[in-house]
Amino acid sequence: MADAAWLETVVLPIAGALIAGGLIGFEREWRGRAAGFRTHILVSLASCLLMLAAMTQADWAFRALPNENIVTDPTRMAHGVLTGIGFLCAGV
């Protein structure tokens, strides 16, 4: 993968997730809420990594099995991530 493509598809989304999670976590930490800075950064980073893996899953599978018809659905991963976050937020 070229450097610019790798930067655009992997590094920028991870950096954006860390910044967004950090801002939300800082605000909650500042107001004295239960889930703070570290928790929100970890949740946003894990969500970003899972979605990146789901979106690039077809490329990985096609390289391993080039003659097969492979169908992937990244929205299933998004559904799982949102369900998990909803479960965690119900306890806060």
N, C-alpha and C positions, 0 to 999 in steps of 0.2 A: 504494500500500500504506500502511496506517495505521502510525503511528509505533510503537505497541505491538506490532503484528503483526510489523513489521520487526525490532524489537528481539528479540522472542521467537524468530523463525525464522532470523535471520542473525547478529546480534551475540552472543547468548548461546552458540550452538554454537562460534563462532570463539573467543570468550574462554575457553570451557571447554577447547577443544583446545590453546590456547596455554598455559594453566595446567597441564594434564596433561602436555604435552610438556616444559614447563619443569621440572616436578618430577622427571620421569624423567631428563631430561638433566642436571639439577643433581646427582642422585644418582650418575649415571655419571661425571660430571666430578669429583665429590668422591672417588670410588674410583679415579680415574685410568684409566678405560676409554677405548677408542678413540673411539667416537661419544659426543659430549658434549651440552652444553646447546644450542648453536646447531643442531646436526644434528637433534636430537629436536624442537625447536620448528618447524623447517622442514618436517620430515616430517609432523608432526601438523597443521600449518596447511594444507599441500597436500592432505592426505587429507580434511580438513574441507571445504575449498573444492570439491574434486571431488565429494564426496557431496552438498553443498548444490546444486551445479549439476545433478547427476543427479536429485535429488528435485524440483527446480523446473522441470525440462526440459519436462514435460507442459504446465505453465502457459504457458511461453514459446511452445511450438509451437501451442497452442490459440489464443493471441492472434494469431499470424501466419496460421494457417489455420483459421478458426473452423468451417468446414463439413466438415472432414475427421475421420475416425476415427483418432485417434492413440493408440498403445499404447506406453508406456515401461516399462522395467524397471530400477529403480535398483540392484537386486542385482547386475547385471552390472558396474556401476562399483565396488561393494564388492568383488566378486571380483577385479577388476583391481588395485585398491588393495592388497588383501591379498597378491596374487601379487607385486606390485612390492616391497612391504615385505619379504616373505619372501626375494626375490632379493637385496635389499640386505643383509639380516641374515645371509645365508649367508656373506658375505665378512668379517663382523666377528668 
